[in-house]
Amino acid sequence: MQAQPKDLPSLDRLLNSPLLAEPCQAHGRSLLTQEARALLDELRAQARQGGLARAALEEGALCAALRQRVEARLAPRMRAVINLSGTVLHTNLGRALLADEALQHVMAMMAAPNNLEFDLSSGGRGDRDSMVEALLCEITGAEAATVVNNNAAAVLLSIAALGGGREVIVSRGELVEIGGAFRMPDVMAAAGARLVEVGTTNRTHAADYERAIGPNTAMLMKVHTSNYRVQGFSSAVDEASLAPIAHAHGLPLVTDLGSGSLVDLAQWGLPREPLPQEMLKAGCDVVTFSGDKLLGGPQAGLIVGDKALVQRIRKFPMKRALRMSKLPLAALEATLRLYLQPERLTRDLPTLRMLTRPLADIQAQAARLQAPLAQALSPRYAVATSEMLGQIGSGSLPVESLPSAGLLIAPAGTAKKGLGTALDGLATALRGLPLPVLGRVQQDRLWLDLRCLDERQEAQLLAQLPQLQEALA
Ligand SMILES: *Cc1c(COP(=O)(O)O)cnc(C)c1O
């Protein structure tokens, strides 16, 4: 039976249905009215074309359709996902996860007024940097510290404040691009400094820097080539050799470390990343690094170093536009506090917990998940446990891989030609789950690296298997 436009209920009659009392109470009448109007418009158009069944206009069906619209409208766009990509610090997935203590501190500080810029001892105005400056100095051995929105901002601000209007000398081998818009030569220009390139792509020597220093030089800069490595016939001048050259000419040496781990990763058998504290010891005057890479905190740009230089950076007008908001600042403070208790790091800081997770533990998890997943995916896909190689991510240690384990999924009985389609179908179904699951497709297989799957998400993954099965049916 086809419905006619005249069969549609009026807006008021629909909204007054007792079946909508609860959503009306929960969300208020405005949103429901808006969505009801849109729903009725759509149904009217369908009825005009003779494509609407009478059953769709029954009170129960209409109210269910309306509730669904309201829910879809209110569904968050930013959603939690399960990261089985094998990349621990995945920039597209939000990088570091916060420690529980950081989450709790954020909640408490956002729910009440706080002393963000208020000095509780004097009763006068305070500085938001003071929330983390002492911690950063204690951890890195710096004289002073300031923080901004992210490391890109830290680099921009440091160059603008210390090198604006003058020349900044950088090795050609270090003119990095980090994810599209952040390219060192462009950052220099945006900061109002003139980039002076020295050396060649693969080799730069101390004499190259010496020769480039002139009356307009403001500073020497080192950039950690975090997301690539120049191998083979290459040489660079390290910070310890460059600092005396800079200082002999009365110039500061600024280093952008990118990731900048605050603890030596080698103690857990992980590849080494330079530490800000080592850079300062080597003679760097200012070091910048990210808050949400290996440090394991919120998005932030940390600037540590010489007191007078940090003060110039802090007082530079651009700082006001790049300053950190109270929300990540609370998270950063709580995260840094964990570094005062180094034994806790691999237990309570998610990034280090995941990076140091024992392989045997990941293998056991893979063994545990193999059967339930195989069952949900049979008979179309075969699921096997497998060793795999993950990555730290976020440009940290790009050529090193992390031995890991997980599940390797292959379409069963599919001709080579249909493999891609079958794998895409599975990857799409996994992404379509209420808690989307992200793996990686490679070599005609779907790889689910389990390093980042904690107990809670493992339970959530298992609970979703019936939905996955349904989506693939
Ligand atoms: C990641 C990185 C940046 C940018 O840091 P964000 O915190 O992402 O803004 C800058 N320089 C280097 C060397 C990096 O690795």
The ligand as an ORCA input file, in Angstrom:
! r2SCAN-3c Opt
* xyz 0 1
  C      57.165     16.635     15.295
  C      58.206     17.652     15.037
  C      57.875     19.015     15.014
  C      56.467     19.492     15.198
  O      56.001     19.198     16.488
  P      54.437     19.321     16.820
  O      54.365     19.127     18.290
  O      53.771     18.265     16.023
  O      53.996     20.684     16.404
  C      58.884     19.920     14.768
  N      60.141     19.506     14.558
  C      60.502     18.211     14.574
  C      61.922     17.836     14.322
  C      59.539     17.227     14.815
  O      59.873     15.936     14.825
*
